[in-house]
Amino acid sequence: MKIVEGLKNYFSDKRNRIVHATVGISAMIGMLFNVIGLYDRLALFAVAIGFNVLRMRYLP
């Protein structure tokens, strides 16, 4: 149940949604000027998730 509670907290955090939206918009803008590969987009979202998890644990 600890995993479910952690996921619930992660998805309900407003700042996480802002970061993911920012990464998504910047990836879309980047695709207009340069081709961004699938792995690059996945890496951007992985970095965003990692940043958010660290922020939620160590900077409440």
Stockholm file with secondary structure:
# STOCKHOLM 1.0

chainA/1-60         MKIVEGLKNYFSDKRNRIVHATVGISAMIGMLFNVIGLYDRLALFAVAIGFNVLRMRYLP
#=GR chainA/1-60 SS CHHHHHHHHHHHCHHHHHHHHHHHHHHHHHHHHSCCCHHHHHHHHHHHHHHHHHHHHHCC
#=GC SS_cons        CHHHHHHHHHHHCHHHHHHHHHHHHHHHHHHHHSCCCHHHHHHHHHHHHHHHHHHHHHCC
//
